[in-house]
Amino acid sequence: MDDDELHRRIDELVAEEHGLERAHIGQPLSDEERARLDDLGVQLDRTWDLLRQRDARRRAGLDPDGAQERPPNVVENYRQ
């Protein structure tokens, strides 16, 4: 996946996330909707991580296509 595809994927995920949130303003989400929202967050984190990896590799003079998507348990356990 190249940078443009990653940006498009991020836009799609954000649009779905916002649509789900807007559909329930003032109302609680169902368990399925909450699970989907959580899944969207993980997918967004993984996609952003891959995009950042590609950028870091590019800045280091390496091939950005060598970046690999990391599993959720890695991306979700980063410390800030």
C-alpha positions as CSV (number, residue, x, y, z in Angstrom):
1,M,0.0,0.0,0.0
2,D,1.5,3.4,-1.0
3,D,1.1,6.7,0.9
4,D,-1.9,7.8,-1.2
5,E,-3.7,4.5,-0.5
6,L,-3.0,4.8,3.2
7,H,-4.3,8.3,3.3
8,R,-7.5,7.2,1.5
9,R,-7.9,4.3,4.0
10,I,-7.5,6.7,6.9
11,D,-10.1,9.0,5.4
12,E,-12.5,6.1,5.0
13,L,-12.0,4.9,8.5
14,V,-12.5,8.4,10.0
15,A,-15.6,8.9,7.9
16,E,-17.1,5.7,9.2
17,E,-16.1,6.5,12.8
18,H,-17.6,10.0,12.6
19,G,-20.8,8.6,11.0
20,L,-21.2,6.1,13.7
21,E,-20.7,8.7,16.4
22,R,-23.0,11.3,14.8
23,A,-25.8,8.7,14.4
24,H,-25.9,8.3,18.2
25,I,-25.6,11.8,19.5
26,G,-27.2,11.7,22.9
27,Q,-27.8,8.0,22.7
28,P,-25.7,5.1,23.8
29,L,-24.1,2.8,21.3
30,S,-25.1,-0.8,21.2
31,D,-22.5,-3.4,22.1
32,E,-21.9,-4.2,18.4
33,E,-21.5,-0.5,17.6
34,R,-19.1,0.0,20.5
35,A,-17.1,-3.0,19.3
36,R,-17.0,-1.5,15.7
37,L,-15.9,1.9,17.0
38,D,-13.2,0.2,19.0
39,D,-12.1,-1.8,15.9
40,L,-12.1,1.4,13.8
41,G,-9.7,3.0,16.4
42,V,-7.3,0.0,16.2
43,Q,-7.4,0.1,12.4
44,L,-6.7,3.8,12.4
45,D,-3.8,3.4,14.8
46,R,-2.3,0.6,12.6
47,T,-2.7,2.6,9.4
48,W,-1.2,5.7,10.9
49,D,1.7,3.6,12.3
50,L,2.4,2.2,8.9
51,L,2.3,5.6,7.3
52,R,4.8,6.9,9.9
53,Q,7.0,3.9,9.4
54,R,7.1,4.6,5.6
55,D,8.0,8.3,6.3
56,A,10.7,7.3,8.8
57,R,12.2,4.8,6.3
58,R,12.1,7.4,3.5
59,R,13.9,10.0,5.7
60,A,16.5,7.4,6.6
61,G,17.2,6.8,2.9
62,L,15.5,3.4,3.0
63,D,12.8,2.0,0.8
64,P,9.4,2.9,2.3
65,D,7.9,-0.3,0.9
66,G,10.0,-2.2,3.5
67,A,7.6,-0.9,6.2
68,Q,5.2,-3.6,7.5
69,E,1.9,-3.3,9.3
70,R,2.4,-4.2,12.9
71,P,-0.1,-6.3,14.9
72,P,-2.7,-4.6,17.1
73,N,-1.1,-5.8,20.3
74,V,2.1,-3.9,19.3
75,V,0.5,-0.7,18.1
76,E,-2.0,-0.5,20.9
77,N,0.7,-0.9,23.6
78,Y,2.9,2.0,22.6
79,R,3.8,4.3,25.4
80,Q,3.4,8.0,24.9
